[in-house]
Amino acid sequence: MEIQLGLLRQRLSERKLTFELTAKAREQIANEGYDPVYGARPLKRVIQQRLQNPLALKLLQGDFKEGQHLLVDVDASGELKIHS
């Protein structure tokens, strides 16, 4: 998981953005990204679909400004939420 998150951190550093995941968010991604047959291979896809794509959309919408630190958490419905 750290390798995939590291790649995302590198992309965000170009916009001078940083992020961290709460323990609950990290657990959610790990649970969704693990498959008994394929192991952790689906993890990359989960990070892309549940974290990277929504983050990119918010960046395009201008929700985050350069230099912000983002926090990724899980809401009551089990969805990942990105807060500044």
C-alpha positions as CSV (number, residue, x, y, z in Angstrom):
1,M,0.0,0.0,0.0
2,E,2.8,2.4,0.8
3,I,4.3,2.1,-2.7
4,Q,1.0,3.2,-4.3
5,L,0.4,5.9,-1.8
6,G,3.9,7.1,-2.3
7,L,3.3,7.5,-6.0
8,L,0.2,9.5,-5.3
9,R,2.2,11.7,-2.8
10,Q,4.7,12.4,-5.6
11,R,2.0,13.5,-8.0
12,L,0.4,15.8,-5.3
13,S,3.8,17.3,-4.4
14,E,3.8,18.9,-7.8
15,R,0.9,21.0,-6.6
16,K,2.5,21.3,-3.1
17,L,-0.3,19.2,-1.6
18,T,0.2,16.6,1.1
19,F,-2.2,14.1,2.6
20,E,-2.5,11.5,5.3
21,L,-4.9,8.7,5.9
22,T,-6.6,8.0,9.2
23,A,-6.2,4.5,10.6
24,K,-9.8,3.9,9.7
25,A,-9.3,5.0,6.0
26,R,-6.1,2.9,5.8
27,E,-8.0,-0.1,7.1
28,Q,-10.8,0.5,4.6
29,I,-8.5,0.7,1.7
30,A,-6.6,-2.4,2.8
31,N,-9.7,-4.4,3.3
32,E,-11.1,-3.5,-0.1
33,G,-7.8,-4.0,-1.8
34,Y,-7.2,-7.5,-0.6
35,D,-8.6,-10.5,-2.4
36,P,-8.0,-14.1,-1.1
37,V,-7.2,-15.3,-4.7
38,Y,-5.1,-12.3,-5.9
39,G,-3.7,-11.1,-2.6
40,A,-3.0,-7.3,-2.7
41,R,-3.0,-7.0,-6.5
42,P,-6.4,-5.2,-6.5
43,L,-5.0,-2.6,-4.1
44,K,-3.8,-0.3,-6.9
45,R,-7.2,-0.2,-8.5
46,V,-8.9,0.5,-5.1
47,I,-6.6,3.4,-4.4
48,Q,-7.2,4.7,-7.9
49,Q,-11.0,4.4,-7.8
50,R,-11.6,5.4,-4.2
51,L,-8.9,7.9,-3.5
52,Q,-7.1,9.2,-6.6
53,N,-10.1,9.7,-8.9
54,P,-12.2,11.6,-6.4
55,L,-9.1,13.7,-5.4
56,A,-8.4,14.5,-9.0
57,L,-12.0,15.6,-9.5
58,K,-11.8,17.9,-6.4
59,L,-8.6,19.4,-7.7
60,L,-10.2,20.2,-11.1
61,Q,-13.1,21.7,-9.3
62,G,-10.8,23.9,-7.3
63,D,-11.7,22.5,-3.9
64,F,-8.1,22.4,-2.7
65,K,-5.4,25.1,-2.9
66,E,-1.7,24.8,-3.3
67,G,0.1,24.1,0.0
68,Q,-2.9,22.4,1.7
69,H,-2.6,19.3,3.8
70,L,-5.5,16.9,3.2
71,L,-6.9,14.3,5.6
72,V,-8.6,11.2,4.2
73,D,-11.2,9.6,6.6
74,V,-14.2,7.3,6.4
75,D,-17.7,8.6,7.0
76,A,-20.5,6.8,8.7
77,S,-21.6,5.2,5.4
78,G,-18.2,3.7,4.8
79,E,-17.2,6.2,2.1
80,L,-13.8,7.8,1.9
81,K,-13.9,11.5,2.5
82,I,-11.1,14.0,1.7
83,H,-11.0,17.0,4.0
84,S,-8.7,20.0,3.9
